[in-house]
Amino acid sequence: MQVTATLVNLFHVCRREMWLHANGIRFEHTSDMVYDGKLIHEKSYPQRPEKYEEIEIDGVKIDFYDTRNKVIHEIKRSDKVESAHEWQVKYYIHVLERNGISGVTGILEYPTLRHTSKVELTDDDRKSIARIEQDIERIISSDVCPPVINAGICRNCSYYEFCYVAEEQ
């Protein structure tokens, strides 16, 4: 399977969810939080589709790319896993660079929080991405699903019931 920006995001949040997602086990369609995030994505900036392009390069889809200013706009519901969001945008920048588009930056936008942050890709980030891609490929190709992480964010995850269901004896 090909590494995607979603997998890079999940790598930084939960490797179990990343493995399940990559192996076709998906529960996002059952989550109110995911649905809420999609609504925020669609309703917060209604002019976006007219102003910016949706592009797909090497199987990586970027929803809002300002080609003139070389800025990726990524909308998120919450900043609870902001580091993972930053790595997702850094991966988008990396993919564009890999395809000959330089000078790209990103903006993470949290409309409900009225907060934005700029994202840039450094030389150290580029080195880290190579390692992250290798780690993702190794984890998702394994026959063994990583263990649950027992973190606070688990309670709001669409995979929560799957990960924490207890068998009756």
N, C-alpha and C positions, 0 to 999 in steps of 0.2 A: 504494500500500500504506500501511496505517496504521502509525504509529510505535507500538512496543510497548516494554515494559520490557526485554525480551530484546535488542531492537535498541539500546536505550540502553546496556545493559551491553556489548554487542559493539562499539559505537562507541568505547568507551574501551579496548577490548582489541585489536581487529583489524578495521579497516574492510573488509578483503577478506572475512573470515568473515561480517561483517554483510551485505555485498552478496550473497554466495552464499546465506546463510540467507534473506534477504528475497526472493531470486529463485528459491526453491524447490530449491536445491542443498544437500542436507543429508546429513551423514555421522555425526551423533550416535549413530545406532543401531548403528554399528560400533565405538564407542569403549568400552573397558573403564573409562576414567576417568569417562565420563558415566554408565555403568551403576553404578559405585561411588558416585558422587554421588547417584544416585537411591536407592540402598539406604540411604545415610546419611540422606537426606531422609525416607525412610519408617520407618526403624528407630530413629532417635535419640530421637524424642519420640512414642512410640506413642499417648499420650493426646491429642495435638494435635487430631486431627479431631473429637474429642468436645468439646473446650474452645473451639476457635476456628472461625470460619467461613471457607469458601472463597468469595470474591466475584469477580465479573467486572463491570467498569465500563468502558464505552467500548472494549470489546475487550481490555482489560487484565485478566489473571487474577492474583489474589493468593491464594496457597495458604492462609496462616494469618493471619487478621485478628481481633484481639480487639476486638470492637465496643464493649464496655463501657469499656475503658481507651483505646481508639483507638490500638492498637499493632499494627504490622505485624511479623510474625516471619518472617525470611528465613533459611533454613538453607543453608549452603554447605560444600563439602568442604574447601577450602583458602583461605587468605587471600592467595595469591600475587597476585591482582588485586583486592585489597580496595577500591581506589578505584572500580573498575568496579562492584563489588557495592554500594557506597554510592550511586552514581548510579542504579543500578537501583531501590533502595529510595526514593531521593529522587523518582524518577519516579512510583513508586506513590503517594507522598504527594501529589505534584502532581496526579495524576489524581483522587484523592479530593477534594482542595481544589477542583478545577475542577468537581466535582459537588456542591459545597456542604458537604463534610465537613471541618471545620477542627479544628485541635488534634491532628493525627495525628503520631505519631513512629514510628520503626522500630527494630528490634533485629536486627542481623546476628549470626547464631549459627554458630560453627564448632565443632561437637561433638567432632570428633577432636582439636582443639587445646585444647578446654576454654576457649574465648575467646568473648566477646561484645563488641559495640560498639553504642552508641546512634547513631541516625541522625536528624538533624533537617533540615528544609528552611529555608534562609535566604532573605532577599530577593535576595541575589546569586545564589543557586542558581536561583531562579525566573527571573531574567533569563537565566542560562546555559541553562536548559532550553529556552527559546524558540529560542535560537540552535542548540542541539543538535538540536532537532526539524527545523529548516530544513536543517541540514547532513545529517542522516540522509535526509530526503526527497530532497535533491539527489543524494546518493551512490547510493541504492538505485534511483533512477529513471534513472540513467545506463546507457547501453548498454555501458560499459566497466567491467570488474571492476578494482578497485584492485589495486596490486601487492602481492607478498608483503612481509612486514615484517622477515623475517630476525631474529627475536627468540628468546631462550631458551625462551619459553613455547610456541613453535611445535612443538617436539619432542613435546609431550604433547597436541597438538590433534588432534581427530578429522579435520580437513581436511589434516593434514600431508602425506600421500602425494599428495593431489590438488594441493597447492600446490608441492610440491618434486619431483615426478616429472620425470625428464629423458628426453627423447626420444632414442632411439638413432638414429645416422645411418649 
